[in-house]
Amino acid sequence: MTEQVFLQELADLMDTEEELSMDRALSDIEEWDSLSHIAFMALVTTKVGGKVAPADVKAAQTVRDLYELLTRSV
């Protein structure tokens, strides 16, 4: 999955109109909450067939951190 596709998928997942970038801090995104954590883990499973630990998602600081979790789970 390319970074651009990932950014669109993440924006859809969080149902946000905000412009996301890879270096955006997750703490600055109002829609990034516990439900988004679960939805992200489901995204990893459905899009790339991988798994990611909840603790790793919780530890992510930026959108790029999430992308790296997704790409490592392949």
All heavy atoms as TSV, in Angstrom:
chain	resi	resn	atom	element	x	y	z
A	1	MET	N	N	0.855	-1.176	0.000
A	1	MET	CA	C	0.000	0.000	0.000
A	1	MET	C	C	0.903	1.242	0.000
A	1	MET	O	O	1.792	1.357	0.836
A	1	MET	CB	C	-0.904	-0.027	1.234
A	1	MET	CG	C	-1.814	1.166	1.356
A	1	MET	SD	S	-2.888	1.163	2.836
A	1	MET	CE	C	-3.877	-0.293	2.595
A	2	THR	N	N	0.638	2.143	-0.916
A	2	THR	CA	C	1.434	3.371	-0.985
A	2	THR	C	C	1.056	4.305	0.168
A	2	THR	O	O	-0.021	4.165	0.763
A	2	THR	CB	C	1.201	4.105	-2.312
A	2	THR	OG1	O	-0.145	4.580	-2.336
A	2	THR	CG2	C	1.498	3.221	-3.502
A	3	GLU	N	N	1.927	5.257	0.438
A	3	GLU	CA	C	1.648	6.225	1.499
A	3	GLU	C	C	0.379	7.010	1.200
A	3	GLU	O	O	-0.423	7.258	2.097
A	3	GLU	CB	C	2.831	7.183	1.682
A	3	GLU	CG	C	4.024	6.545	2.328
A	3	GLU	CD	C	5.177	7.507	2.559
A	3	GLU	OE1	O	5.048	8.716	2.259
A	3	GLU	OE2	O	6.222	7.046	3.051
A	4	GLN	N	N	0.192	7.407	-0.051
A	4	GLN	CA	C	-0.987	8.196	-0.419
A	4	GLN	C	C	-2.274	7.405	-0.207
A	4	GLN	O	O	-3.261	7.926	0.318
A	4	GLN	CB	C	-0.873	8.666	-1.871
A	4	GLN	CG	C	-1.751	9.830	-2.189
A	4	GLN	CD	C	-1.439	11.063	-1.330
A	4	GLN	OE1	O	-0.317	11.284	-0.909
A	4	GLN	NE2	N	-2.438	11.852	-1.078
A	5	VAL	N	N	-2.270	6.144	-0.602
A	5	VAL	CA	C	-3.444	5.287	-0.394
A	5	VAL	C	C	-3.677	5.108	1.107
A	5	VAL	O	O	-4.819	5.155	1.575
A	5	VAL	CB	C	-3.265	3.931	-1.108
A	5	VAL	CG1	C	-4.340	2.943	-0.713
A	5	VAL	CG2	C	-3.242	4.127	-2.617
A	6	PHE	N	N	-2.602	4.900	1.851
A	6	PHE	CA	C	-2.722	4.740	3.296
A	6	PHE	C	C	-3.341	5.975	3.944
A	6	PHE	O	O	-4.230	5.858	4.798
A	6	PHE	CB	C	-1.351	4.451	3.920
A	6	PHE	CG	C	-1.387	4.417	5.415
A	6	PHE	CD1	C	-1.962	3.353	6.085
A	6	PHE	CD2	C	-0.860	5.456	6.161
A	6	PHE	CE1	C	-2.015	3.321	7.475
A	6	PHE	CE2	C	-0.902	5.435	7.541
A	6	PHE	CZ	C	-1.483	4.365	8.195
A	7	LEU	N	N	-2.888	7.159	3.545
A	7	LEU	CA	C	-3.437	8.392	4.118
A	7	LEU	C	C	-4.942	8.486	3.852
A	7	LEU	O	O	-5.704	8.890	4.737
A	7	LEU	CB	C	-2.715	9.617	3.550
A	7	LEU	CG	C	-1.272	9.805	4.008
A	7	LEU	CD1	C	-0.613	10.923	3.222
A	7	LEU	CD2	C	-1.202	10.071	5.503
A	8	GLN	N	N	-5.374	8.102	2.666
A	8	GLN	CA	C	-6.798	8.143	2.345
A	8	GLN	C	C	-7.564	7.106	3.161
A	8	GLN	O	O	-8.640	7.383	3.687
A	8	GLN	CB	C	-7.023	7.916	0.852
A	8	GLN	CG	C	-8.476	8.048	0.451
A	8	GLN	CD	C	-9.057	9.412	0.803
A	8	GLN	OE1	O	-8.487	10.446	0.471
A	8	GLN	NE2	N	-10.182	9.424	1.496
A	9	GLU	N	N	-7.012	5.902	3.260
A	9	GLU	CA	C	-7.648	4.844	4.059
A	9	GLU	C	C	-7.779	5.275	5.518
A	9	GLU	O	O	-8.813	5.062	6.150
A	9	GLU	CB	C	-6.839	3.540	3.980
A	9	GLU	CG	C	-6.859	2.872	2.645
A	9	GLU	CD	C	-8.078	2.010	2.426
A	9	GLU	OE1	O	-8.786	1.687	3.394
A	9	GLU	OE2	O	-8.325	1.657	1.262
A	10	LEU	N	N	-6.733	5.893	6.052
A	10	LEU	CA	C	-6.747	6.323	7.453
A	10	LEU	C	C	-7.765	7.447	7.660
A	10	LEU	O	O	-8.501	7.436	8.655
A	10	LEU	CB	C	-5.349	6.763	7.887
A	10	LEU	CG	C	-5.153	7.003	9.374
A	10	LEU	CD1	C	-5.398	5.726	10.172
A	10	LEU	CD2	C	-3.749	7.529	9.645
A	11	ALA	N	N	-7.832	8.378	6.734
A	11	ALA	CA	C	-8.818	9.456	6.838
A	11	ALA	C	C	-10.236	8.881	6.796
A	11	ALA	O	O	-11.107	9.300	7.573
A	11	ALA	CB	C	-8.621	10.467	5.715
A	12	ASP	N	N	-10.467	7.905	5.928
A	12	ASP	CA	C	-11.775	7.262	5.854
A	12	ASP	C	C	-12.080	6.509	7.144
A	12	ASP	O	O	-13.191	6.582	7.667
A	12	ASP	CB	C	-11.841	6.293	4.674
A	12	ASP	CG	C	-11.823	6.991	3.328
A	12	ASP	OD1	O	-12.032	8.227	3.277
A	12	ASP	OD2	O	-11.586	6.302	2.319
A	13	LEU	N	N	-11.085	5.808	7.652
A	13	LEU	CA	C	-11.238	5.030	8.883
A	13	LEU	C	C	-11.640	5.915	10.057
A	13	LEU	O	O	-12.519	5.570	10.833
A	13	LEU	CB	C	-9.912	4.320	9.171
A	13	LEU	CG	C	-9.759	3.549	10.450
A	13	LEU	CD1	C	-9.008	2.281	10.169
A	13	LEU	CD2	C	-9.028	4.363	11.490
A	14	MET	N	N	-11.023	7.095	10.144
A	14	MET	CA	C	-11.308	8.006	11.248
A	14	MET	C	C	-12.476	8.942	10.937
A	14	MET	O	O	-12.883	9.711	11.792
A	14	MET	CB	C	-10.066	8.830	11.595
A	14	MET	CG	C	-8.981	8.012	12.230
A	14	MET	SD	S	-7.651	9.024	12.899
A	14	MET	CE	C	-6.828	9.559	11.417
A	15	ASP	N	N	-12.976	8.865	9.710
A	15	ASP	CA	C	-14.076	9.733	9.277
A	15	ASP	C	C	-13.744	11.191	9.558
A	15	ASP	O	O	-14.502	11.913	10.202
A	15	ASP	CB	C	-15.388	9.321	9.960
A	15	ASP	CG	C	-16.587	9.958	9.291
A	15	ASP	OD1	O	-16.516	10.238	8.084
A	15	ASP	OD2	O	-17.597	10.192	9.989
A	16	THR	N	N	-12.575	11.594	9.054
A	16	THR	CA	C	-12.120	12.963	9.257
A	16	THR	C	C	-11.986	13.688	7.928
A	16	THR	O	O	-11.661	13.076	6.912
A	16	THR	CB	C	-10.778	13.013	10.017
A	16	THR	OG1	O	-10.450	14.367	10.284
A	16	THR	CG2	C	-9.653	12.350	9.269
A	17	GLU	N	N	-12.220	14.972	7.967
A	17	GLU	CA	C	-12.034	15.823	6.800
A	17	GLU	C	C	-10.661	16.496	6.841
A	17	GLU	O	O	-10.272	17.171	5.895
A	17	GLU	CB	C	-13.129	16.901	6.751
A	17	GLU	CG	C	-14.531	16.341	6.600
A	17	GLU	CD	C	-14.753	15.675	5.253
A	17	GLU	OE1	O	-14.228	16.169	4.239
A	17	GLU	OE2	O	-15.445	14.639	5.226
A	18	GLU	N	N	-9.949	16.312	7.949
A	18	GLU	CA	C	-8.637	16.930	8.113
A	18	GLU	C	C	-7.652	16.380	7.089
A	18	GLU	O	O	-7.716	15.211	6.724
A	18	GLU	CB	C	-8.072	16.652	9.509
A	18	GLU	CG	C	-8.792	17.368	10.622
A	18	GLU	CD	C	-8.093	17.172	11.948
A	18	GLU	OE1	O	-6.861	17.392	12.010
A	18	GLU	OE2	O	-8.775	16.804	12.904
A	19	GLU	N	N	-6.735	17.238	6.669
A	19	GLU	CA	C	-5.654	16.812	5.770
A	19	GLU	C	C	-4.618	16.068	6.608
A	19	GLU	O	O	-4.059	16.634	7.548
A	19	GLU	CB	C	-5.033	18.036	5.104
A	19	GLU	CG	C	-3.978	17.697	4.094
A	19	GLU	CD	C	-4.541	17.060	2.835
A	19	GLU	OE1	O	-5.698	17.335	2.483
A	19	GLU	OE2	O	-3.807	16.287	2.211
A	20	LEU	N	N	-4.370	14.824	6.277
A	20	LEU	CA	C	-3.391	14.034	7.013
A	20	LEU	C	C	-2.076	14.013	6.257
A	20	LEU	O	O	-2.055	14.012	5.025
A	20	LEU	CB	C	-3.891	12.602	7.201
A	20	LEU	CG	C	-5.177	12.423	7.996
A	20	LEU	CD1	C	-5.526	10.939	8.089
A	20	LEU	CD2	C	-5.054	13.022	9.380
A	21	SER	N	N	-0.992	13.987	7.004
A	21	SER	CA	C	0.339	13.831	6.424
A	21	SER	C	C	1.067	12.775	7.238
A	21	SER	O	O	0.673	12.454	8.368
A	21	SER	CB	C	1.107	15.144	6.455
A	21	SER	OG	O	1.415	15.497	7.790
A	22	MET	N	N	2.119	12.251	6.675
A	22	MET	CA	C	2.835	11.173	7.344
A	22	MET	C	C	3.465	11.626	8.662
A	22	MET	O	O	3.613	10.821	9.573
A	22	MET	CB	C	3.909	10.600	6.417
A	22	MET	CG	C	3.341	9.931	5.182
A	22	MET	SD	S	2.191	8.580	5.558
A	22	MET	CE	C	3.337	7.285	5.977
A	23	ASP	N	N	3.826	12.889	8.780
A	23	ASP	CA	C	4.476	13.371	9.995
A	23	ASP	C	C	3.510	14.001	10.995
A	23	ASP	O	O	3.933	14.543	12.011
A	23	ASP	CB	C	5.588	14.361	9.627
A	23	ASP	CG	C	6.690	13.673	8.840
A	23	ASP	OD1	O	7.055	12.537	9.199
A	23	ASP	OD2	O	7.172	14.260	7.858
A	24	ARG	N	N	2.235	13.902	10.729
A	24	ARG	CA	C	1.220	14.477	11.624
A	24	ARG	C	C	1.168	13.694	12.932
A	24	ARG	O	O	1.131	12.463	12.943
A	24	ARG	CB	C	-0.141	14.419	10.932
A	24	ARG	CG	C	-1.294	14.964	11.702
A	24	ARG	CD	C	-1.431	16.457	11.456
A	24	ARG	NE	N	-2.470	17.011	12.264
A	24	ARG	CZ	C	-3.709	17.210	11.855
A	24	ARG	NH1	N	-4.064	16.913	10.628
A	24	ARG	NH2	N	-4.585	17.736	12.668
A	25	ALA	N	N	1.176	14.384	14.035
A	25	ALA	CA	C	1.085	13.740	15.352
A	25	ALA	C	C	-0.334	13.223	15.560
A	25	ALA	O	O	-1.308	13.945	15.335
A	25	ALA	CB	C	1.449	14.726	16.451
A	26	LEU	N	N	-0.441	11.986	15.970
A	26	LEU	CA	C	-1.761	11.400	16.202
A	26	LEU	C	C	-2.509	12.133	17.310
A	26	LEU	O	O	-3.727	12.263	17.254
A	26	LEU	CB	C	-1.624	9.911	16.537
A	26	LEU	CG	C	-1.104	9.041	15.390
A	26	LEU	CD1	C	-0.772	7.636	15.896
A	26	LEU	CD2	C	-2.105	8.993	14.257
A	27	SER	N	N	-1.785	12.647	18.282
A	27	SER	CA	C	-2.421	13.363	19.390
A	27	SER	C	C	-3.097	14.653	18.929
A	27	SER	O	O	-3.949	15.188	19.628
A	27	SER	CB	C	-1.401	13.664	20.483
A	27	SER	OG	O	-0.360	14.476	19.977
A	28	ASP	N	N	-2.725	15.143	17.738
A	28	ASP	CA	C	-3.329	16.361	17.187
A	28	ASP	C	C	-4.580	16.080	16.356
A	28	ASP	O	O	-5.202	17.013	15.860
A	28	ASP	CB	C	-2.321	17.109	16.306
A	28	ASP	CG	C	-1.182	17.703	17.116
A	28	ASP	OD1	O	-1.337	17.845	18.353
A	28	ASP	OD2	O	-0.145	18.017	16.514
A	29	ILE	N	N	-4.910	14.811	16.201
A	29	ILE	CA	C	-6.078	14.431	15.405
A	29	ILE	C	C	-7.199	14.054	16.365
A	29	ILE	O	O	-7.121	13.035	17.053
A	29	ILE	CB	C	-5.756	13.261	14.458
A	29	ILE	CG1	C	-4.561	13.610	13.564
A	29	ILE	CG2	C	-6.983	12.904	13.616
A	29	ILE	CD1	C	-4.016	12.446	12.766
A	30	GLU	N	N	-8.224	14.879	16.403
A	30	GLU	CA	C	-9.320	14.678	17.349
A	30	GLU	C	C	-9.972	13.311	17.197
A	30	GLU	O	O	-10.371	12.684	18.180
A	30	GLU	CB	C	-10.364	15.774	17.151
A	30	GLU	CG	C	-11.491	15.726	18.150
A	30	GLU	CD	C	-12.461	16.872	17.963
A	30	GLU	OE1	O	-12.056	17.943	17.471
A	30	GLU	OE2	O	-13.628	16.687	18.321
A	31	GLU	N	N	-10.082	12.823	15.984
A	31	GLU	CA	C	-10.769	11.551	15.727
A	31	GLU	C	C	-9.932	10.318	16.074
A	31	GLU	O	O	-10.444	9.199	16.024
A	31	GLU	CB	C	-11.190	11.471	14.245
A	31	GLU	CG	C	-12.245	12.462	13.852
A	31	GLU	CD	C	-11.692	13.838	13.490
A	31	GLU	OE1	O	-10.458	14.063	13.530
A	31	GLU	OE2	O	-12.498	14.712	13.160
A	32	TRP	N	N	-8.664	10.495	16.419
A	32	TRP	CA	C	-7.823	9.359	16.786
A	32	TRP	C	C	-8.127	8.989	18.237
A	32	TRP	O	O	-7.685	9.623	19.178
A	32	TRP	CB	C	-6.340	9.676	16.599
A	32	TRP	CG	C	-5.443	8.523	16.919
A	32	TRP	CD1	C	-4.567	8.460	17.952
A	32	TRP	CD2	C	-5.362	7.271	16.245
A	32	TRP	NE1	N	-3.928	7.240	17.947
A	32	TRP	CE2	C	-4.408	6.489	16.914
A	32	TRP	CE3	C	-6.006	6.721	15.141
A	32	TRP	CZ2	C	-4.072	5.194	16.512
A	32	TRP	CZ3	C	-5.667	5.431	14.739
A	32	TRP	CH2	C	-4.714	4.692	15.413
A	33	ASP	N	N	-8.933	7.950	18.399
A	33	ASP	CA	C	-9.374	7.511	19.725
A	33	ASP	C	C	-9.336	5.988	19.794
A	33	ASP	O	O	-8.832	5.329	18.882
A	33	ASP	CB	C	-10.777	8.054	20.033
A	33	ASP	CG	C	-11.817	7.637	18.995
A	33	ASP	OD1	O	-11.575	6.687	18.216
A	33	ASP	OD2	O	-12.889	8.261	18.954
A	34	SER	N	N	-9.861	5.435	20.875
A	34	SER	CA	C	-9.783	3.982	21.066
A	34	SER	C	C	-10.521	3.215	19.967
A	34	SER	O	O	-10.075	2.137	19.560
A	34	SER	CB	C	-10.317	3.593	22.446
A	34	SER	OG	O	-11.658	4.003	22.584
A	35	LEU	N	N	-11.595	3.754	19.455
A	35	LEU	CA	C	-12.291	3.080	18.353
A	35	LEU	C	C	-11.454	3.107	17.080
A	35	LEU	O	O	-11.453	2.141	16.309
A	35	LEU	CB	C	-13.656	3.722	18.101
A	35	LEU	CG	C	-14.686	3.521	19.206
A	35	LEU	CD1	C	-15.965	4.277	18.877
A	35	LEU	CD2	C	-14.971	2.046	19.417
A	36	SER	N	N	-10.722	4.189	16.884
A	36	SER	CA	C	-9.831	4.268	15.733
A	36	SER	C	C	-8.691	3.263	15.855
A	36	SER	O	O	-8.240	2.708	14.858
A	36	SER	CB	C	-9.260	5.681	15.588
A	36	SER	OG	O	-10.276	6.601	15.312
A	37	HIS	N	N	-8.220	3.025	17.074
A	37	HIS	CA	C	-7.180	2.018	17.297
A	37	HIS	C	C	-7.672	0.659	16.803
A	37	HIS	O	O	-6.963	-0.040	16.071
A	37	HIS	CB	C	-6.846	1.895	18.785
A	37	HIS	CG	C	-6.125	3.066	19.361
A	37	HIS	ND1	N	-5.350	2.956	20.482
A	37	HIS	CD2	C	-6.062	4.367	19.002
A	37	HIS	CE1	C	-4.839	4.140	20.793
A	37	HIS	NE2	N	-5.264	5.010	19.894
A	38	ILE	N	N	-8.872	0.294	17.214
A	38	ILE	CA	C	-9.443	-0.998	16.831
A	38	ILE	C	C	-9.669	-1.059	15.324
A	38	ILE	O	O	-9.361	-2.064	14.675
A	38	ILE	CB	C	-10.757	-1.251	17.601
A	38	ILE	CG1	C	-10.441	-1.414	19.092
A	38	ILE	CG2	C	-11.483	-2.480	17.066
A	38	ILE	CD1	C	-11.637	-1.352	19.995
A	39	ALA	N	N	-10.188	0.020	14.772
A	39	ALA	CA	C	-10.427	0.063	13.329
A	39	ALA	C	C	-9.108	-0.047	12.554
A	39	ALA	O	O	-9.051	-0.700	11.507
A	39	ALA	CB	C	-11.168	1.340	12.957
A	40	PHE	N	N	-8.043	0.557	13.069
A	40	PHE	CA	C	-6.741	0.444	12.410
A	40	PHE	C	C	-6.258	-1.003	12.428
A	40	PHE	O	O	-5.761	-1.507	11.422
A	40	PHE	CB	C	-5.703	1.354	13.077
A	40	PHE	CG	C	-4.323	1.159	12.520
A	40	PHE	CD1	C	-3.981	1.672	11.284
A	40	PHE	CD2	C	-3.376	0.431	13.228
A	40	PHE	CE1	C	-2.714	1.457	10.750
A	40	PHE	CE2	C	-2.113	0.218	12.708
A	40	PHE	CZ	C	-1.782	0.732	11.461
A	41	MET	N	N	-6.404	-1.683	13.555
A	41	MET	CA	C	-5.987	-3.084	13.630
A	41	MET	C	C	-6.785	-3.932	12.642
A	41	MET	O	O	-6.236	-4.832	11.998
A	41	MET	CB	C	-6.112	-3.608	15.058
A	41	MET	CG	C	-5.083	-2.992	15.982
A	41	MET	SD	S	-5.020	-3.689	17.638
A	41	MET	CE	C	-6.608	-3.210	18.279
A	42	ALA	N	N	-8.074	-3.639	12.489
A	42	ALA	CA	C	-8.899	-4.351	11.513
A	42	ALA	C	C	-8.442	-4.038	10.089
A	42	ALA	O	O	-8.416	-4.926	9.230
A	42	ALA	CB	C	-10.364	-3.981	11.694
A	43	LEU	N	N	-8.063	-2.792	9.844
A	43	LEU	CA	C	-7.553	-2.397	8.530
A	43	LEU	C	C	-6.311	-3.209	8.167
A	43	LEU	O	O	-6.187	-3.709	7.049
A	43	LEU	CB	C	-7.221	-0.901	8.517
A	43	LEU	CG	C	-6.537	-0.377	7.264
A	43	LEU	CD1	C	-7.587	-0.055	6.207
A	43	LEU	CD2	C	-5.716	0.848	7.572
A	44	VAL	N	N	-5.408	-3.358	9.109
A	44	VAL	CA	C	-4.186	-4.128	8.871
A	44	VAL	C	C	-4.551	-5.567	8.500
A	44	VAL	O	O	-4.018	-6.130	7.541
A	44	VAL	CB	C	-3.255	-4.096	10.105
A	44	VAL	CG1	C	-2.095	-5.066	9.940
A	44	VAL	CG2	C	-2.738	-2.690	10.342
A	45	THR	N	N	-5.491	-6.141	9.219
A	45	THR	CA	C	-5.887	-7.516	8.953
A	45	THR	C	C	-6.540	-7.661	7.585
A	45	THR	O	O	-6.199	-8.564	6.823
A	45	THR	CB	C	-6.855	-8.010	10.050
A	45	THR	OG1	O	-6.184	-7.922	11.308
A	45	THR	CG2	C	-7.281	-9.435	9.808
A	46	THR	N	N	-7.463	-6.768	7.259
A	46	THR	CA	C	-8.206	-6.914	6.010
A	46	THR	C	C	-7.409	-6.491	4.785
A	46	THR	O	O	-7.545	-7.098	3.727
A	46	THR	CB	C	-9.525	-6.123	6.041
A	46	THR	OG1	O	-9.252	-4.745	6.274
A	46	THR	CG2	C	-10.459	-6.646	7.101
A	47	LYS	N	N	-6.577	-5.473	4.889
A	47	LYS	CA	C	-5.861	-4.954	3.720
A	47	LYS	C	C	-4.571	-5.700	3.419
A	47	LYS	O	O	-4.208	-5.853	2.262
A	47	LYS	CB	C	-5.553	-3.460	3.876
A	47	LYS	CG	C	-6.782	-2.592	3.924
A	47	LYS	CD	C	-7.499	-2.591	2.594
A	47	LYS	CE	C	-8.711	-1.682	2.662
A	47	LYS	NZ	N	-9.415	-1.602	1.403
A	48	VAL	N	N	-3.853	-6.118	4.447
A	48	VAL	CA	C	-2.569	-6.778	4.194
A	48	VAL	C	C	-2.477	-8.172	4.825
A	48	VAL	O	O	-1.453	-8.835	4.694
A	48	VAL	CB	C	-1.374	-5.902	4.656
A	48	VAL	CG1	C	-1.332	-4.609	3.887
A	48	VAL	CG2	C	-1.393	-5.648	6.137
A	49	GLY	N	N	-3.515	-8.603	5.507
A	49	GLY	CA	C	-3.526	-9.936	6.082
A	49	GLY	C	C	-2.576	-10.114	7.252
A	49	GLY	O	O	-2.233	-11.228	7.606
A	50	GLY	N	N	-2.153	-9.031	7.857
A	50	GLY	CA	C	-1.233	-9.091	8.989
A	50	GLY	C	C	-1.934	-8.813	10.302
A	50	GLY	O	O	-3.151	-8.647	10.353
A	51	LYS	N	N	-1.146	-8.794	11.338
A	51	LYS	CA	C	-1.671	-8.477	12.669
A	51	LYS	C	C	-0.710	-7.490	13.321
A	51	LYS	O	O	0.482	-7.509	13.066
A	51	LYS	CB	C	-1.784	-9.727	13.524
A	51	LYS	CG	C	-2.839	-10.683	13.034
A	51	LYS	CD	C	-3.146	-11.730	14.065
A	51	LYS	CE	C	-4.083	-12.735	13.457
A	51	LYS	NZ	N	-5.370	-12.779	14.011
A	52	VAL	N	N	-1.293	-6.663	14.169
A	52	VAL	CA	C	-0.489	-5.695	14.906
A	52	VAL	C	C	-0.970	-5.705	16.356
A	52	VAL	O	O	-2.161	-5.834	16.622
A	52	VAL	CB	C	-0.591	-4.293	14.258
A	52	VAL	CG1	C	-1.984	-3.766	14.268
A	52	VAL	CG2	C	0.352	-3.324	14.899
A	53	ALA	N	N	-0.028	-5.614	17.274
A	53	ALA	CA	C	-0.357	-5.657	18.700
A	53	ALA	C	C	-0.992	-4.341	19.136
A	53	ALA	O	O	-0.548	-3.267	18.728
A	53	ALA	CB	C	0.899	-5.919	19.521
A	54	PRO	N	N	-2.033	-4.418	19.970
A	54	PRO	CA	C	-2.659	-3.193	20.474
A	54	PRO	C	C	-1.658	-2.252	21.141
A	54	PRO	O	O	-1.763	-1.030	20.994
A	54	PRO	CB	C	-3.693	-3.704	21.476
A	54	PRO	CG	C	-4.010	-5.098	21.019
A	54	PRO	CD	C	-2.724	-5.615	20.441
A	55	ALA	N	N	-0.692	-2.787	21.853
A	55	ALA	CA	C	0.308	-1.943	22.516
A	55	ALA	C	C	1.138	-1.161	21.500
A	55	ALA	O	O	1.514	-0.015	21.758
A	55	ALA	CB	C	1.221	-2.800	23.391
A	56	ASP	N	N	1.397	-1.757	20.345
A	56	ASP	CA	C	2.154	-1.056	19.304
A	56	ASP	C	C	1.340	0.089	18.720
A	56	ASP	O	O	1.886	1.154	18.427
A	56	ASP	CB	C	2.569	-2.020	18.190
A	56	ASP	CG	C	3.611	-3.035	18.650
A	56	ASP	OD1	O	4.300	-2.767	19.650
A	56	ASP	OD2	O	3.717	-4.097	18.008
A	57	VAL	N	N	0.040	-0.125	18.555
A	57	VAL	CA	C	-0.828	0.941	18.037
A	57	VAL	C	C	-0.890	2.075	19.053
A	57	VAL	O	O	-0.770	3.244	18.700
A	57	VAL	CB	C	-2.237	0.405	17.716
A	57	VAL	CG1	C	-3.159	1.534	17.274
A	57	VAL	CG2	C	-2.171	-0.680	16.648
A	58	LYS	N	N	-1.046	1.714	20.306
A	58	LYS	CA	C	-1.121	2.733	21.357
A	58	LYS	C	C	0.173	3.534	21.463
A	58	LYS	O	O	0.152	4.733	21.750
A	58	LYS	CB	C	-1.446	2.078	22.698
A	58	LYS	CG	C	-1.708	3.071	23.789
A	58	LYS	CD	C	-2.176	2.406	25.058
A	58	LYS	CE	C	-2.468	3.482	26.086
A	58	LYS	NZ	N	-3.016	2.943	27.303
A	59	ALA	N	N	1.300	2.905	21.194
A	59	ALA	CA	C	2.600	3.570	21.297
A	59	ALA	C	C	2.902	4.466	20.098
A	59	ALA	O	O	3.809	5.302	20.171
A	59	ALA	CB	C	3.705	2.533	21.457
A	60	ALA	N	N	2.167	4.321	19.017
A	60	ALA	CA	C	2.419	5.121	17.813
A	60	ALA	C	C	2.220	6.605	18.117
A	60	ALA	O	O	1.262	6.990	18.779
A	60	ALA	CB	C	1.489	4.684	16.687
A	61	GLN	N	N	3.145	7.419	17.623
A	61	GLN	CA	C	3.098	8.859	17.854
A	61	GLN	C	C	2.649	9.644	16.619
A	61	GLN	O	O	2.058	10.707	16.758
A	61	GLN	CB	C	4.491	9.355	18.272
A	61	GLN	CG	C	5.003	8.734	19.549
A	61	GLN	CD	C	4.205	9.180	20.750
A	61	GLN	OE1	O	3.975	10.362	20.932
A	61	GLN	NE2	N	3.765	8.236	21.557
A	62	THR	N	N	2.976	9.125	15.444
A	62	THR	CA	C	2.667	9.834	14.204
A	62	THR	C	C	1.949	8.908	13.225
A	62	THR	O	O	1.927	7.686	13.404
A	62	THR	CB	C	3.952	10.339	13.513
A	62	THR	OG1	O	4.739	9.203	13.106
A	62	THR	CG2	C	4.767	11.254	14.409
A	63	VAL	N	N	1.401	9.506	12.199
A	63	VAL	CA	C	0.764	8.730	11.136
A	63	VAL	C	C	1.798	7.798	10.506
A	63	VAL	O	O	1.498	6.642	10.200
A	63	VAL	CB	C	0.129	9.677	10.090
A	63	VAL	CG1	C	-0.326	8.917	8.867
A	63	VAL	CG2	C	-1.020	10.467	10.705
A	64	ARG	N	N	3.027	8.268	10.357
A	64	ARG	CA	C	4.094	7.424	9.805
A	64	ARG	C	C	4.327	6.174	10.657
A	64	ARG	O	O	4.571	5.082	10.126
A	64	ARG	CB	C	5.401	8.209	9.674
A	64	ARG	CG	C	6.525	7.424	9.004
A	64	ARG	CD	C	7.779	8.262	8.781
A	64	ARG	NE	N	7.521	9.498	8.083
A	64	ARG	CZ	C	7.311	9.624	6.772
A	64	ARG	NH1	N	7.315	8.559	6.024
A	64	ARG	NH2	N	7.098	10.807	6.224
A	65	ASP	N	N	4.233	6.312	11.968
A	65	ASP	CA	C	4.385	5.152	12.855
A	65	ASP	C	C	3.327	4.097	12.528
A	65	ASP	O	O	3.627	2.899	12.509
A	65	ASP	CB	C	4.261	5.559	14.320
A	65	ASP	CG	C	5.411	6.425	14.804
A	65	ASP	OD1	O	6.475	6.452	14.154
A	65	ASP	OD2	O	5.224	7.102	15.838
A	66	LEU	N	N	2.114	4.538	12.268
A	66	LEU	CA	C	1.051	3.595	11.904
A	66	LEU	C	C	1.354	2.925	10.567
A	66	LEU	O	O	1.164	1.719	10.405
A	66	LEU	CB	C	-0.305	4.299	11.835
A	66	LEU	CG	C	-0.874	4.832	13.141
A	66	LEU	CD1	C	-2.204	5.535	12.875
A	66	LEU	CD2	C	-1.056	3.719	14.166
A	67	TYR	N	N	1.830	3.716	9.615
A	67	TYR	CA	C	2.171	3.165	8.300
A	67	TYR	C	C	3.263	2.108	8.434
A	67	TYR	O	O	3.198	1.051	7.803
A	67	TYR	CB	C	2.614	4.291	7.367
A	67	TYR	CG	C	2.936	3.822	5.973
A	67	TYR	CD1	C	1.922	3.413	5.114
A	67	TYR	CD2	C	4.246	3.807	5.504
A	67	TYR	CE1	C	2.214	2.992	3.820
A	67	TYR	CE2	C	4.546	3.386	4.228
A	67	TYR	CZ	C	3.519	2.977	3.389
A	67	TYR	OH	O	3.809	2.555	2.114
A	68	GLU	N	N	4.247	2.386	9.268
A	68	GLU	CA	C	5.317	1.412	9.484
A	68	GLU	C	C	4.791	0.141	10.145
A	68	GLU	O	O	5.244	-0.957	9.820
A	68	GLU	CB	C	6.443	2.038	10.284
A	68	GLU	CG	C	7.207	3.070	9.470
A	68	GLU	CD	C	8.235	3.858	10.268
A	68	GLU	OE1	O	8.424	3.577	11.482
A	68	GLU	OE2	O	8.852	4.755	9.670
A	69	LEU	N	N	3.849	0.276	11.064
A	69	LEU	CA	C	3.228	-0.913	11.661
A	69	LEU	C	C	2.535	-1.746	10.587
A	69	LEU	O	O	2.633	-2.973	10.563
A	69	LEU	CB	C	2.221	-0.522	12.737
A	69	LEU	CG	C	2.765	-0.003	14.054
A	69	LEU	CD1	C	1.629	0.480	14.939
A	69	LEU	CD2	C	3.581	-1.073	14.757
A	70	LEU	N	N	1.839	-1.062	9.696
A	70	LEU	CA	C	1.116	-1.748	8.624
A	70	LEU	C	C	2.108	-2.459	7.699
A	70	LEU	O	O	1.911	-3.638	7.383
A	70	LEU	CB	C	0.284	-0.751	7.827
A	70	LEU	CG	C	-0.453	-1.325	6.638
A	70	LEU	CD1	C	-1.947	-1.085	6.782
A	70	LEU	CD2	C	0.055	-0.720	5.364
A	71	THR	N	N	3.153	-1.779	7.290
A	71	THR	CA	C	4.091	-2.386	6.335
A	71	THR	C	C	4.926	-3.491	6.967
A	71	THR	O	O	5.315	-4.427	6.272
A	71	THR	CB	C	5.012	-1.327	5.696
A	71	THR	OG1	O	5.724	-0.623	6.714
A	71	THR	CG2	C	4.207	-0.347	4.856
A	72	ARG	N	N	5.184	-3.418	8.255
A	72	ARG	CA	C	5.928	-4.490	8.934
A	72	ARG	C	C	5.097	-5.728	9.155
A	72	ARG	O	O	5.633	-6.805	9.346
A	72	ARG	CB	C	6.447	-4.005	10.283
A	72	ARG	CG	C	7.643	-3.117	10.202
A	72	ARG	CD	C	8.302	-2.955	11.537
A	72	ARG	NE	N	7.332	-2.654	12.586
A	72	ARG	CZ	C	7.416	-1.660	13.444
A	72	ARG	NH1	N	8.444	-0.872	13.405
A	72	ARG	NH2	N	6.501	-1.463	14.350
A	73	SER	N	N	3.765	-5.561	9.151
A	73	SER	CA	C	2.904	-6.701	9.469
A	73	SER	C	C	2.657	-7.608	8.270
A	73	SER	O	O	2.044	-8.642	8.391
A	73	SER	CB	C	1.562	-6.205	10.021
A	73	SER	OG	O	0.838	-5.554	9.004
A	74	VAL	N	N	3.154	-7.206	7.119
A	74	VAL	CA	C	2.942	-8.003	5.888
A	74	VAL	C	C	3.724	-9.274	5.951
A	74	VAL	O	O	4.817	-9.356	6.367
A	74	VAL	CB	C	3.335	-7.179	4.638
A	74	VAL	CG1	C	3.229	-8.015	3.388
A	74	VAL	CG2	C	2.478	-5.943	4.546
